[in-house]
Amino acid sequence: MKILKLEVLIATILAILLTACGSNNEATSTTADSTKDSDKPEMEQLTLMGVRDAQISAAQIIAEKNGYFEEEGIKVTNHLIENGPEMGSMIAGGSAPISLMSNFLAITMKASDVPIKVVAVLDQMAGTQAMVGAPGLKLESAKDLEGLKIGMPNGAEVYYAIKSMGEELDVDVSKIKYINIGPSDGLSALQRGDIDALAAWEPFITKGTQAGGEFILSGRESNLPDKQGEVNWLSVHSTLMATEDFLEKNPNTIKALIRALKKGTDFINNNREEAVKILSPELRLSESELTEIMNRNVYSMDVDNTYWKESNSEGIMDYFLSVGNIPKKPEVESYHDFSLLKEVYPELITADME
């Protein structure tokens, strides 16, 4: 009888323990599901604004084509504009609360009191801000640029590279005759011989070289007779930007976008030929043109000192003030918020932000 009672007691204890374990497992499962729900994007679908070029929206296009946005729980419609500078008015007008554009645009927007934040970095695109000479143009030295007619849109970022080149190579860039012209019209003017060189961005530089012109310089490379190879004349990056209102209301959505764009960036770096095939029809460029353009970019989401210090420097701010792009110099911290990036990829943030 005692043995029977002991067996009953043991059975009872085991039942209690199993029930407790089951309850704990259920609680753990519920907690996990709850955590998962708490990370769910606030928006199931959205329109992500970008630019139809490889330096701004390559990872964005790849992320949509390869289903990376959907993997992160969002149905994204890419809206690619043809002329990047138009993004500023769209952000200010409320039609682009989340967008991809250069960090220089964030400077100009914040200087005009538009509530915008850079939330992630996508690539270093200074190599695509460049100058190409007209067919037959021969330069004996950088000084030969003085007096030439160079087509360039007013306030273009490439001017800062020209200015930095002048300071290093003793070229008086004020003696250059700048012709205010858009890159598409500038390319036609270059081929007609109406201008000596075109200072713009890709794909117009590559189209200029393929039409017989010679690459002269970019923010990261020089082909001048007295300076060949890698330089550091400009630092400008493609970024993911959100209005402060969108950022406050949709943090999980932004984290999902960052994760998808990181997958797109990794795909570009690890599968370049396949990436070019995907991007070529979307960007309306031949694969050979696109390969050359993408080789001028550095696809990296690192927030390092090259980004933090060079592309937000006092020199850049002073230049923007001098050409009337900004009415005042904003503090670099005022138009950045990397808190969400830090949550998902803390290892990407290495800059000394003190």
C-alpha positions in Angstrom: 0.0 0.0 0.0 2.8 2.4 0.9 4.5 1.6 -2.4 1.3 2.4 -4.2 0.9 5.7 -2.4 4.5 6.6 -3.3 3.9 5.9 -7.0 0.8 8.0 -6.9 2.8 10.8 -5.2 5.6 10.6 -7.8 3.1 10.6 -10.7 1.3 13.7 -9.3 4.6 15.5 -8.9 5.6 14.7 -12.5 2.2 15.9 -13.8 2.7 19.2 -12.0 6.2 19.6 -13.3 5.1 18.8 -16.9 2.2 21.3 -16.6 4.6 23.9 -15.3 7.0 23.3 -18.1 4.2 23.5 -20.6 3.1 26.8 -19.1 6.6 28.1 -19.3 6.9 27.1 -22.9 3.6 28.7 -23.7 4.7 31.8 -22.0 8.0 31.8 -23.9 6.2 31.3 -27.2 3.7 34.1 -26.3 6.6 36.4 -25.4 8.4 35.6 -28.6 5.3 36.2 -30.7 4.7 39.4 -28.7 8.2 40.6 -29.4 7.8 39.7 -33.1 4.5 41.7 -33.2 6.2 44.7 -31.5 8.8 44.7 -34.3 6.2 44.5 -37.1 6.4 47.4 -39.5 3.7 50.0 -38.9 3.1 50.2 -42.7 2.3 47.2 -44.8 3.0 49.1 -48.0 4.6 52.4 -49.0 6.1 54.4 -51.8 9.9 54.8 -51.5 11.2 57.8 -53.5 14.5 57.5 -55.3 16.4 58.7 -58.4 16.9 56.8 -61.6 20.7 56.4 -61.3 23.2 53.9 -60.0 24.7 56.2 -57.4 21.4 56.9 -55.5 19.0 54.0 -55.9 20.9 50.8 -57.0 20.3 49.0 -53.6 16.7 50.2 -53.6 16.0 48.7 -57.0 17.8 45.4 -56.2 15.8 45.2 -52.9 12.5 45.5 -54.8 13.4 43.2 -57.6 14.9 40.5 -55.4 11.9 40.6 -52.9 14.0 41.9 -50.0 11.4 44.5 -48.9 8.7 41.8 -48.9 10.9 39.5 -46.8 10.9 42.3 -44.2 7.1 42.6 -44.3 6.6 45.6 -46.5 5.2 46.0 -50.0 7.4 48.8 -51.5 6.7 50.7 -54.7 9.8 52.4 -56.0 9.2 55.8 -57.5 12.3 56.9 -59.3 12.5 60.5 -60.4 14.8 61.6 -63.3 16.3 64.7 -61.8 17.6 64.3 -58.2 17.5 68.0 -57.2 13.7 67.9 -57.6 13.6 65.7 -54.5 14.0 68.7 -52.2 10.8 70.3 -53.2 9.0 67.0 -53.0 10.2 66.5 -49.4 9.3 70.1 -48.4 5.9 69.6 -50.0 5.2 66.4 -48.2 5.1 64.0 -51.1 8.4 62.3 -50.2 8.4 61.5 -46.4 10.9 58.7 -46.9 13.4 58.9 -49.7 16.9 58.2 -51.0 19.1 61.2 -51.9 22.6 62.6 -51.1 23.5 63.8 -47.7 24.1 67.2 -49.3 20.4 67.5 -49.8 19.8 66.9 -46.1 22.2 69.8 -45.4 20.3 72.2 -47.7 16.9 71.0 -46.4 17.8 71.4 -42.7 19.4 74.8 -43.4 15.9 75.9 -44.6 14.3 74.4 -41.5 12.7 71.4 -43.2 12.5 68.7 -40.5 14.6 65.9 -42.1 16.9 63.2 -40.8 19.4 61.0 -42.4 18.8 57.5 -40.9 21.2 55.4 -43.0 24.1 55.7 -45.4 24.1 53.7 -48.7 27.2 54.5 -50.7 30.1 56.8 -51.4 29.3 58.4 -54.7 32.0 61.1 -55.0 33.5 59.2 -57.9 30.4 59.8 -60.0 30.6 63.6 -59.6 33.0 64.3 -62.3 34.3 66.3 -65.4 34.7 65.1 -68.9 36.5 67.0 -71.7 35.2 67.5 -75.3 36.6 65.2 -78.0 40.0 66.5 -78.9 40.6 68.5 -75.8 44.3 68.3 -74.7 45.5 69.5 -71.4 49.2 70.0 -70.7 48.6 70.7 -67.1 45.8 71.5 -64.7 46.4 75.2 -65.2 45.1 74.7 -68.7 41.6 74.5 -67.2 41.7 78.3 -66.6 39.8 80.1 -69.3 38.0 77.0 -70.5 34.2 77.0 -71.0 32.8 74.3 -68.6 29.2 73.4 -68.6 27.8 72.8 -65.1 24.5 73.2 -63.4 24.6 76.0 -60.8 25.4 74.7 -57.3 26.4 71.2 -58.5 28.3 69.1 -56.0 31.1 68.5 -58.5 32.1 72.1 -58.2 33.5 71.4 -54.7 35.8 68.8 -56.3 36.9 71.4 -58.9 37.5 73.9 -56.1 39.5 71.3 -54.0 41.5 70.5 -57.1 42.3 74.1 -57.7 43.6 74.5 -54.1 45.9 71.5 -54.4 47.2 72.1 -57.9 47.3 76.0 -57.8 44.6 76.4 -60.4 42.6 79.7 -60.2 39.1 78.1 -60.7 37.5 81.6 -60.8 39.1 82.0 -64.2 37.1 79.1 -65.6 34.1 80.2 -67.6 31.2 78.3 -66.1 28.1 77.8 -68.3 24.9 77.1 -66.4 23.5 74.1 -68.2 21.7 70.8 -67.2 23.7 67.6 -67.8 21.6 66.3 -70.6 21.8 69.6 -72.6 25.4 69.9 -71.5 26.2 66.5 -73.1 24.8 67.7 -76.4 26.7 71.0 -76.1 29.9 69.0 -75.4 29.5 66.9 -78.5 28.8 70.0 -80.6 31.9 71.6 -79.3 30.0 74.5 -77.7 31.8 73.9 -74.4 35.2 72.6 -73.6 34.2 70.3 -70.8 31.1 69.1 -68.9 31.0 68.9 -65.1 28.1 66.8 -63.9 27.3 63.4 -62.6 26.7 59.9 -64.0 25.5 58.6 -66.4 26.4 61.8 -68.3 30.2 61.5 -67.7 30.4 57.9 -69.0 28.2 58.9 -72.0 30.7 61.7 -72.6 33.7 59.4 -72.6 31.9 56.9 -74.8 31.3 59.7 -77.3 35.0 60.4 -77.6 35.6 62.7 -74.6 38.3 62.1 -72.0 37.7 61.7 -68.3 39.4 64.6 -66.5 38.6 64.3 -62.8 36.1 63.3 -60.1 35.8 63.7 -56.4 37.9 60.6 -55.9 40.1 60.3 -59.1 42.2 62.5 -61.2 43.4 62.1 -64.8 45.1 65.5 -65.0 48.7 65.5 -66.3 50.1 66.7 -63.1 47.9 64.5 -60.8 47.1 60.9 -61.6 45.1 58.4 -59.6 43.2 58.5 -56.3 42.4 61.9 -54.7 40.2 63.2 -51.9 38.6 66.2 -53.5 35.0 65.4 -52.5 33.0 63.2 -50.2 29.3 62.8 -50.8 27.0 59.9 -50.0 23.7 58.4 -51.0 21.5 58.2 -47.9 18.1 57.1 -46.7 16.2 60.1 -45.3 13.0 60.5 -43.5 11.0 63.4 -42.3 10.9 63.8 -38.5 7.2 63.0 -38.4 7.6 59.8 -40.5 10.5 58.8 -38.3 8.5 59.2 -35.1 5.5 57.3 -36.4 7.2 54.5 -38.3 10.5 53.3 -36.6 9.9 49.6 -37.3 9.1 50.4 -40.9 12.4 52.2 -41.3 14.3 49.4 -39.6 12.7 47.0 -42.1 13.8 49.2 -45.0 17.3 49.4 -43.7 17.5 45.6 -43.4 16.2 45.2 -47.0 18.6 47.9 -48.3 21.5 46.1 -46.6 20.6 42.9 -48.4 20.5 44.9 -51.6 23.9 46.4 -50.9 25.5 43.1 -50.1 24.0 41.6 -53.3 25.6 44.4 -55.4 29.0 43.8 -53.8 28.9 40.0 -54.0 27.1 39.5 -57.3 28.1 42.5 -59.4 27.5 41.0 -62.9 24.0 39.8 -61.9 23.3 43.1 -60.3 24.2 45.0 -63.5 21.8 42.7 -65.5 19.0 43.5 -63.1 19.7 47.3 -62.9 20.4 47.9 -66.6 16.8 48.0 -67.9 15.6 49.9 -64.9 18.3 52.6 -65.3 18.0 52.5 -69.1 21.7 52.0 -69.6 23.7 49.4 -71.4 25.5 46.8 -69.2 28.9 48.2 -70.3 27.9 51.8 -69.4 26.4 50.7 -66.0 29.5 48.6 -65.2 31.7 51.6 -65.6 29.5 53.8 -63.6 29.1 51.4 -60.7 32.8 50.9 -60.6 33.1 54.6 -59.7 30.8 54.0 -56.6 31.7 52.4 -53.3 28.6 50.6 -52.1 28.9 50.6 -48.3 26.5 51.4 -45.5 29.3 52.1 -43.1 29.0 55.3 -41.1 32.7 56.0 -40.7 34.8 59.2 -40.4 34.9 59.6 -44.2 31.1 60.0 -44.1 30.8 61.9 -40.8 33.7 64.3 -41.0 34.5 64.8 -44.7 31.0 65.0 -46.2 29.7 67.2 -43.4 32.8 69.4 -43.1 33.0 73.1 -42.5 34.5 73.5 -46.0 31.3 72.0 -47.6 29.1 74.3 -45.5 31.2 77.3 -46.4 30.9 76.4 -50.1 27.2 76.0 -49.9 26.9 79.4 -48.2 29.1 81.0 -50.9 27.0 79.8 -53.8 23.7 80.5 -52.0 22.6 76.8 -51.5 22.0 77.4 -47.8 21.1 80.5 -45.7 22.9 79.2 -42.6 25.1 76.3 -41.5 23.2 73.6 -39.6 24.8 71.5 -36.9 25.7 68.0 -38.3 23.8 66.3 -35.4 20.6 68.2 -36.3 20.0 66.3 -39.5 21.1 62.8 -38.5 19.5 60.1 -36.4 21.3 56.8 -36.6 19.5 55.3 -33.6 17.5 52.8 -35.7 20.5 51.8 -37.7 22.3 51.2 -34.4 19.5 48.8 -33.3 19.8 46.6 -36.4 23.4 47.0 -37.5 25.5 48.5 -34.7 28.7 47.3 -36.3 28.2 49.7 -39.2 28.7 52.8 -37.0 32.4 53.4 -36.4 32.6 57.2 -36.8 34.0 59.4 -34.1 30.9 61.6 -33.5 32.2 63.5 -30.5 
